[in-house]
Amino acid sequence: MKLKGKNILLGITGGIAAYKAAILVRLLVKEGAQVKVVMTKLAKEFITPLTLATLSKNPILVDFFDPENGQWNSHVDLGSWSDLYVIAPATANTMGKMANAIADNLLVTTYLSAKCPVMIAPAMDLDMFQHPANLKNIETLKSYGNIIVDAESGELASGLIGKGRMAEPEVITERVIEFFTQKKKLKSKKILVTAGPTYEPIDPVRFIGNYSSGKMGYAIAEELALQGAEVILVSGPTNLQINNSQITKIDVHTAQEMYEASVKEFPNCNAAIMSAAVADYRPSELFEKKVKRTNEDLKINLEPNKDIAAELGKDKKEKQVLIGFALETDNEIENAKKKIDNKNLNFIVLNSLNDKGAGFGCDTNKISIIDNKGDKIDFDLKSKQEVAEDIVNELIKRF
């Protein structure tokens, strides 16, 4: 009974693979899990709530409230109850809603409010699976920290042969067991992560900034939490959200604010990963009113911001680990190695803007890791979630 004591919420959407949900519920219950099921209305066309209620030994939830007695089905309570939310099958329609926060049913609303990790098993026809919009949605869901149980290849309901079949219930069950039984290698560790850009104000409406989306830093924070760490995420302005109770987010705007938060938090942390794109300079003068346009040149004097990683490196204790990032356009390796020495880093993560699919604004990244002994590991182009796993695995080796 490998799942004894675990609360698993199973979301079922309207695809032909919904019939396999009965087997999945049975396997999860057999392993000792407490299973509750939330379905979309269309899912009921493929498998009956009665079947799932019998197997799960719990009422099946479809609507926001029970039309018989008006009892409210709270999506917040469902999300709080769950240790893991498994959505299988996940159709292209539902994944599109999840990726874009279209909360028009109980299943998606519960997803958007869930505090627990989410596991998604896509299922659809070959052409739908391969459509760029669907592939983009899957990458978006990965970037949010969701676990994707990849679709399998084989004969599909349409008669086509290719990728799109939902992973078999036995495979999904094993992934669930693996999720709960994997060793939390960073349990009891507290780790600081910086992410996103900084905005250095010129006047009340203008600033100096950069193109960082924060996706890499947020993916790292999510992966650290999955490995059991308590995470302090100091984030510059982004459009990203965090849905993990193990991550405490501190919002900042300027490099000075990020510096102050990082210096305050680092002494109580086991490690810090400095993935933010911090502005090197800020205007030396802040105009109190909006600068009006004229026909003359406008000159703005810039002064250097504090180097946050270098400041932390000065005070780093022997057992603390400090990881830096370097985004370079030329002399990449040479510049990265200098930063290791100058900032007292354990290792540095190197990006090159010369690599297609790497750097700001992408859902993918291509990195090299160089340690303080000069050893270098090169990685292929991957999703930022996968890159986060590589970085965290290197961190784990330092403890």
C-alpha positions in Angstrom: 0.0 0.0 0.0 2.5 2.6 -1.3 -0.1 5.4 -1.2 -1.6 4.8 2.2 -2.7 8.1 3.8 -2.4 10.1 0.6 -5.3 12.2 -0.7 -5.5 12.2 -4.5 -7.9 14.3 -6.5 -8.6 12.9 -10.0 -9.8 15.2 -12.7 -11.5 13.5 -15.7 -12.2 15.4 -18.9 -14.3 14.6 -22.0 -12.1 12.3 -24.1 -12.5 8.7 -25.1 -9.7 7.8 -22.8 -12.0 8.7 -19.9 -13.0 5.0 -19.8 -9.5 4.2 -18.4 -10.2 6.4 -15.4 -12.1 3.5 -13.8 -8.9 1.4 -13.9 -6.8 4.3 -12.6 -9.2 4.9 -9.6 -9.1 1.2 -8.8 -5.3 1.1 -8.9 -4.9 4.2 -6.7 -7.4 2.9 -4.2 -5.7 -0.5 -4.2 -2.4 1.2 -3.2 -4.2 2.8 -0.2 -5.0 6.3 -1.6 -8.1 8.2 -0.7 -9.5 9.3 -4.1 -12.0 12.0 -4.9 -13.1 12.6 -8.5 -14.1 15.8 -10.3 -15.4 15.5 -13.8 -16.4 17.8 -16.6 -19.9 17.5 -18.0 -18.7 16.0 -21.2 -16.7 13.4 -19.4 -20.0 11.9 -18.2 -20.7 11.0 -21.8 -17.8 8.5 -21.7 -18.0 7.1 -18.2 -20.7 7.3 -15.6 -20.4 9.0 -12.2 -21.9 5.9 -10.7 -19.0 3.7 -11.8 -16.5 6.1 -10.4 -18.3 6.7 -7.2 -18.5 2.9 -6.6 -14.8 2.5 -7.2 -13.6 5.6 -5.3 -16.2 5.2 -2.5 -16.7 9.0 -2.7 -19.4 11.2 -4.3 -18.5 12.4 -7.8 -18.3 16.2 -8.3 -19.3 17.8 -11.6 -21.0 21.2 -10.9 -20.2 24.1 -8.6 -23.2 23.1 -6.5 -25.6 20.3 -6.1 -28.9 21.2 -7.9 -30.9 19.0 -5.6 -30.0 20.8 -2.3 -27.9 23.7 -3.3 -24.8 22.4 -1.5 -21.7 24.2 -2.7 -18.8 22.2 -4.0 -15.9 24.3 -2.9 -12.9 24.3 -5.4 -10.8 25.8 -2.6 -11.6 23.0 -0.2 -10.8 20.4 -2.9 -7.5 22.0 -3.6 -6.6 22.2 0.1 -7.6 18.5 0.7 -5.5 17.1 -2.0 -1.9 16.0 -1.8 -1.8 15.6 -5.5 -4.2 16.6 -8.3 -4.1 14.2 -11.3 -5.9 15.2 -14.5 -6.3 12.1 -16.7 -7.3 12.3 -19.4 -6.4 15.9 -20.1 -7.9 17.0 -23.4 -6.5 19.8 -25.6 -9.6 21.9 -24.6 -9.0 21.5 -20.9 -5.2 22.1 -21.1 -5.9 25.3 -23.1 -8.2 26.5 -20.3 -5.7 25.6 -17.6 -2.9 27.4 -19.4 -4.9 30.5 -19.9 -6.9 30.6 -16.6 -10.3 30.1 -18.3 -12.3 28.9 -15.2 -15.6 27.9 -16.6 -16.0 24.5 -14.8 -15.3 23.0 -11.5 -12.3 21.0 -12.7 -10.3 24.0 -14.0 -11.4 26.3 -11.1 -10.0 23.7 -8.7 -6.8 23.6 -10.7 -6.4 27.3 -10.5 -6.8 27.3 -6.7 -4.9 24.1 -5.9 -2.0 24.4 -3.5 -0.8 20.9 -4.2 1.3 19.7 -7.1 -0.6 18.8 -10.3 0.1 15.9 -12.6 -1.4 16.0 -16.2 -1.8 13.1 -18.6 -2.7 14.5 -22.1 -4.9 12.5 -24.4 -6.2 13.5 -27.9 -5.9 12.7 -31.6 -2.5 12.9 -33.4 -3.2 16.1 -35.4 -4.5 17.9 -32.3 -1.6 16.8 -30.2 0.9 18.1 -32.8 -0.7 21.4 -33.3 1.6 24.3 -32.3 -1.1 25.8 -30.0 -1.4 22.6 -28.1 2.3 22.0 -27.8 2.7 25.6 -26.6 0.0 25.0 -23.9 1.8 21.9 -22.7 5.1 23.9 -22.4 3.2 26.6 -20.6 1.8 24.1 -18.1 5.3 22.7 -17.6 6.6 26.2 -16.9 4.0 26.5 -14.2 5.6 23.5 -12.4 3.0 20.9 -13.5 4.2 17.3 -14.0 3.4 16.0 -17.4 2.9 12.3 -18.0 3.7 12.2 -21.6 1.2 10.8 -24.1 2.1 7.5 -25.8 2.2 6.5 -29.4 -0.2 3.9 -30.9 -3.5 3.4 -32.6 -5.9 6.3 -31.8 -9.7 6.4 -31.8 -9.7 8.1 -35.2 -7.8 5.3 -36.8 -4.6 7.3 -37.1 -1.4 5.9 -35.6 0.9 8.2 -33.7 1.3 10.2 -30.5 -1.7 11.1 -28.5 -2.8 8.1 -26.5 -3.1 8.7 -22.7 -0.5 6.9 -20.8 -1.9 3.6 -19.4 -3.4 3.7 -15.9 -0.5 1.5 -14.7 2.0 4.0 -15.9 0.2 6.9 -14.3 -0.1 5.0 -11.0 3.6 4.3 -11.1 4.3 8.0 -11.7 2.1 8.9 -8.7 3.9 6.4 -6.5 7.3 7.7 -7.7 6.2 11.2 -6.8 5.3 10.3 -3.3 8.1 7.9 -2.6 11.0 9.7 -4.2 13.5 10.9 -1.6 13.1 14.6 -0.8 16.8 15.3 -1.1 16.5 18.9 0.0 14.2 18.4 3.0 15.1 20.6 5.9 17.1 22.9 3.5 16.2 26.6 3.1 17.2 28.1 -0.2 17.1 31.7 -1.6 16.2 32.2 -5.2 16.2 35.5 -7.1 14.2 35.8 -10.3 13.0 38.2 -12.9 14.2 41.7 -13.9 14.7 44.8 -11.9 13.2 48.2 -12.9 15.3 51.2 -12.2 13.1 54.4 -12.2 13.9 57.5 -14.2 10.8 59.4 -13.4 7.3 58.4 -12.2 6.4 56.7 -15.5 9.7 55.5 -17.0 12.4 53.0 -16.0 15.5 51.2 -17.2 14.9 47.4 -17.3 15.5 44.3 -19.3 13.6 41.5 -21.1 13.8 38.9 -18.4 10.4 37.0 -17.9 11.4 35.3 -14.6 10.5 31.9 -16.0 13.9 30.3 -15.3 14.0 31.5 -11.7 10.4 30.4 -11.0 11.0 27.0 -12.5 14.0 26.6 -10.2 11.9 27.6 -7.2 9.3 25.1 -8.0 11.8 22.3 -8.5 13.5 23.1 -5.2 10.1 22.9 -3.5 9.4 19.5 -5.1 12.7 18.3 -3.7 11.5 19.3 -0.2 13.2 22.6 0.3 11.8 25.7 1.9 12.2 28.4 -0.7 12.5 32.2 -0.4 11.8 33.6 -3.9 12.8 37.3 -4.3 11.2 38.3 -7.5 11.4 41.4 -9.6 8.3 42.4 -11.7 6.9 39.4 -13.6 3.5 38.1 -14.8 4.1 34.7 -13.1 2.3 33.2 -10.2 3.4 30.7 -7.5 1.0 28.0 -6.2 3.2 26.2 -3.6 3.0 26.6 0.1 6.7 25.8 0.5 7.6 29.0 -1.5 7.6 32.4 0.2 7.6 35.1 -2.4 9.0 38.6 -1.8 8.2 41.1 -4.4 10.7 43.8 -5.3 11.2 46.3 -8.1 14.7 47.8 -7.9 18.1 46.2 -7.6 18.5 48.0 -4.3 15.3 46.3 -3.0 16.5 42.9 -4.3 19.9 43.5 -2.6 18.3 44.4 0.7 16.0 41.3 0.7 18.8 39.0 -0.4 21.2 40.2 2.2 18.6 39.8 4.9 17.5 36.3 4.0 20.8 34.7 2.9 22.4 34.3 6.4 19.5 31.9 7.4 19.7 29.9 4.1 21.7 26.8 3.1 22.1 28.1 -0.4 21.2 30.8 -2.9 20.6 30.7 -6.6 21.0 34.1 -8.2 19.0 33.7 -11.4 17.6 37.3 -11.5 18.6 39.7 -14.3 19.7 42.5 -12.1 20.3 45.9 -13.7 24.0 46.8 -13.4 23.2 50.5 -13.4 20.5 52.9 -12.1 19.9 56.6 -12.9 21.8 58.7 -10.4 18.9 61.2 -10.3 15.2 60.4 -10.0 13.0 63.0 -11.5 10.0 63.7 -9.3 7.8 64.6 -12.2 7.5 63.2 -15.7 10.3 64.4 -18.0 8.7 66.3 -20.8 9.7 65.8 -24.4 11.9 68.6 -26.0 13.9 68.9 -29.2 17.1 68.6 -27.2 19.1 65.6 -26.2 18.3 64.2 -22.8 21.3 62.9 -20.8 20.9 60.6 -17.9 23.8 59.8 -15.6 24.0 56.2 -14.4 25.6 54.9 -11.3 26.4 51.2 -10.5 24.1 49.0 -8.5 25.5 46.8 -5.9 26.6 43.3 -7.1 24.2 41.1 -5.1 26.0 37.8 -5.8 29.4 39.3 -4.9 28.0 40.8 -1.7 26.6 37.4 -0.6 29.9 35.7 -1.7 31.8 37.9 0.8 29.8 36.7 3.7 29.2 33.1 2.6 29.8 30.5 5.3 31.8 27.4 4.6 28.7 25.1 4.3 26.6 27.6 2.3 26.3 27.1 -1.5 26.2 30.1 -3.8 25.2 29.7 -7.5 25.4 32.5 -10.1 24.1 33.0 -13.6 25.9 34.5 -16.6 24.1 35.6 -19.7 26.8 36.4 -22.3 27.1 37.4 -25.9 30.9 37.0 -26.3 33.9 35.4 -24.6 31.2 33.4 -22.7 33.4 30.9 -20.8 36.1 33.3 -19.9 33.6 35.9 -18.6 31.8 33.2 -16.6 35.0 31.9 -15.0 35.9 35.4 -13.9 32.5 35.7 -12.2 33.1 32.5 -10.2 36.3 33.9 -8.7 35.1 37.5 -8.2 31.8 36.5 -6.5 33.0 33.4 -4.6 30.6 31.1 -6.4 30.4 27.3 -6.1 29.3 27.1 -9.7 27.8 29.3 -12.4 25.1 28.7 -14.9 26.1 30.0 -18.3 23.6 31.1 -21.1 24.7 32.4 -24.4 22.4 34.7 -26.5 24.1 33.1 -29.5 22.2 29.9 -28.8 18.8 29.8 -30.4 16.0 29.1 -27.9 18.1 30.3 -24.9 17.9 33.5 -22.9 15.0 35.9 -22.2 11.4 35.3 -23.0 11.8 31.7 -24.1 10.1 28.6 -22.7 13.4 26.7 -23.4 17.0 27.2 -22.4 20.4 25.8 -23.2 23.0 26.0 -20.4 26.5 25.0 -19.4 27.5 24.6 -15.7 31.0 25.6 -14.7 32.2 24.9 -11.2 34.9 26.6 -9.1 37.4 24.0 -10.1 37.0 24.8 -13.8 35.0 21.7 -14.7 32.3 22.3 -17.3 29.1 20.4 -18.2 27.2 21.2 -21.3 23.4 20.5 -21.6 21.2 20.3 -24.6 18.3 22.6 -25.4 15.5 21.8 -22.9 12.4 23.2 -21.4 13.1 25.6 -18.5 11.5 23.1 -16.1 14.0 20.4 -17.3 16.8 22.9 -17.0 15.7 23.7 -13.5 16.0 20.0 -12.6 19.6 19.9 -14.0 20.6 22.9 -11.9 18.9 21.6 -8.7 20.6 18.2 -9.2 24.0 19.9 -9.4 23.1 21.8 -6.2 22.2 18.6 -4.4 25.7 17.3 -5.1 27.1 20.1 -3.0 25.3 19.1 0.2 
